Protein backbone atom coordinates (compact mmCIF):
# COMPACT_ATOMS: atom_id res chain seq x y z
CA UNK A 1 0.00 0.00 0.00
CA UNK A 2 2.93 2.35 0.57
CA UNK A 3 3.85 2.15 -3.11
CA UNK A 4 0.77 4.23 -3.93
CA UNK A 5 2.48 7.21 -2.25
CA UNK A 6 5.22 6.92 -4.87
CA UNK A 7 3.13 6.04 -7.93
CA UNK A 8 0.55 8.84 -7.68
CA UNK A 9 3.11 11.70 -7.52
CA UNK A 10 5.16 9.99 -10.23
CA UNK A 11 2.13 9.74 -12.53
CA UNK A 12 1.22 13.37 -11.88
CA UNK A 13 4.80 14.41 -12.67
CA UNK A 14 4.77 12.44 -15.95
CA UNK A 15 1.42 13.96 -16.87
CA UNK A 16 2.77 17.47 -16.26
CA UNK A 17 5.84 16.70 -18.39
CA UNK A 18 3.63 15.45 -21.24
CA UNK A 19 1.42 18.55 -21.06
CA UNK A 20 4.52 20.76 -20.97
CA UNK A 21 5.96 19.00 -24.04
CA UNK A 22 2.66 19.45 -25.88
CA UNK A 23 2.50 23.19 -25.20
CA UNK A 24 6.19 23.55 -26.09
CA UNK A 25 5.47 21.92 -29.46
CA UNK A 26 2.54 24.26 -30.08
CA UNK A 27 4.57 27.33 -29.08
CA UNK A 28 7.42 26.31 -31.43
CA UNK A 29 5.11 25.81 -34.46
CA UNK A 30 5.55 22.05 -34.67
CA UNK A 31 1.93 21.60 -35.78
CA UNK A 32 1.68 24.46 -38.29
CA UNK A 33 2.16 22.60 -41.56
CA UNK A 34 1.26 18.93 -41.39
CA UNK A 35 0.60 18.43 -45.12
CA UNK A 36 3.77 19.62 -46.86
CA UNK A 37 6.22 17.13 -45.27
CA UNK A 38 3.91 14.27 -46.26
CA UNK A 39 3.76 15.52 -49.84
CA UNK A 40 7.51 16.12 -50.17
CA UNK A 41 8.12 12.39 -50.52
CA UNK A 42 6.02 12.40 -53.70
CA UNK A 43 8.32 14.86 -55.49
CA UNK A 44 10.33 13.11 -58.17
CA UNK A 45 14.10 13.32 -58.04
CA UNK A 46 16.14 13.88 -61.17
CA UNK A 47 17.53 10.79 -62.81
CA UNK A 48 21.35 10.77 -62.96
CA UNK A 49 21.24 10.83 -66.78
CA UNK A 50 19.00 13.92 -66.71
CA UNK A 51 21.33 16.03 -64.60
CA UNK A 52 22.69 19.11 -66.26
CA UNK A 53 26.45 19.59 -66.18
CA UNK A 54 26.93 23.24 -67.08
CA UNK A 55 26.94 26.16 -64.65
CA UNK A 56 23.67 27.61 -65.92
CA UNK A 57 21.89 24.43 -64.91
CA UNK A 58 23.16 24.81 -61.35
CA UNK A 59 21.69 28.31 -61.24
CA UNK A 60 18.37 26.94 -62.54
CA UNK A 61 18.37 24.36 -59.73
CA UNK A 62 18.99 27.10 -57.17
CA UNK A 63 16.09 29.09 -58.62
CA UNK A 64 13.84 26.01 -58.46
CA UNK A 65 14.84 25.48 -54.84
CA UNK A 66 14.03 29.10 -54.01
CA UNK A 67 10.67 28.80 -55.78
CA UNK A 68 9.86 25.69 -53.74
CA UNK A 69 10.78 27.48 -50.50
CA UNK A 70 8.64 30.48 -51.50
CA UNK A 71 5.67 28.18 -52.21
CA UNK A 72 6.06 26.51 -48.81
CA UNK A 73 6.15 29.92 -47.12
CA UNK A 74 3.00 31.01 -48.95
CA UNK A 75 1.23 27.78 -47.96
CA UNK A 76 2.08 28.47 -44.31
CA UNK A 77 0.58 31.94 -44.67
CA UNK A 78 -2.58 30.50 -46.21
CA UNK A 79 -1.95 31.69 -49.75
CA UNK A 80 -2.30 29.73 -52.96
CA UNK A 81 1.27 29.64 -54.38
CA UNK A 82 0.13 29.78 -58.01
CA UNK A 83 -2.26 32.72 -57.77
CA UNK A 84 -1.37 34.51 -54.52
CA UNK A 85 -5.02 34.23 -53.46
CA UNK A 86 -5.94 33.02 -50.01
CA UNK A 87 -7.10 29.41 -49.85
CA UNK A 88 -10.85 28.93 -49.42
CA UNK A 89 -11.09 25.98 -47.04
CA UNK A 90 -14.51 24.61 -46.16
N, C-alpha and C positions, 0 to 999 in steps of 0.2 A: 504493500500500500504506500510505502514511502517513495516509491519510484514515481508516483503521480506528481509529487512536488518538484520533480526534475523535468518530467515530460511536458507538463502544461506550460511552464515558462519557455522551454525549448521550442515548443510548437508555436507559441506566440511570437518568439524572436524570429523564427523562420518565416512566419507569415508577414511580419513587418519588413524583413529583408526582401521578400518577393514583391510586396507592394512598392517598396522603395525602388527596386529595379524596374518595375513597370512604369512608374512615373518618371524615372530617369530616362527611359527609352522614349517616352512621349516628349519630354522636354528637349531631347537631342534629335528630334525629327526622324526617329527610326521607323515610324509607321506612315510617313508622308506619301511615299510613292511605292506601292506594293505591286503595281502592274509592270513597270518598265524592266526591272531585273528578270522577271519571268519571261518577258518577250525578247530580251537580249540573246538568249540561247538560240532563238530561231533565225537570227541574222546569219546569212551565209558568209563564210570566209572566202577569200580569194584562193583559187587553185594556184599551186606553185608555177604552173606554166603560164598563168594569166598575169603574173606580176610584171609590173613595168620596171625597167632597169634605169631609165634616164632620170635626171634630176627633176625635170618638170613633173614626172609622175609622183615623185615624193611630195612635191608641193601640193598636188591634187589630193593625195591621201591626207595631208594635214588639213586641207580645206574641208574634206569630207568628215574628218574627225571633229572639227570645229562645228560643222553644221549639225552633226549628231548631238554634240553637247548642247548647242543652242536649242534644238528640238526638245531635249530632255528638260532643260530649264523652263521652256515655255509650257510643257506638260505639267510641271510642278506648279506653275502659276495659274493653271487652268485655261491655258490658251490652246487653240488648235494650231499646231506648228505650220501647216500648209497655208492657212488663211489669216492667222493672227486674230481670229474671232474666238471669243470665249466658248468653251464647250457647253452644250445644252444637255445636261444629264437629267434623266427623269427619276 
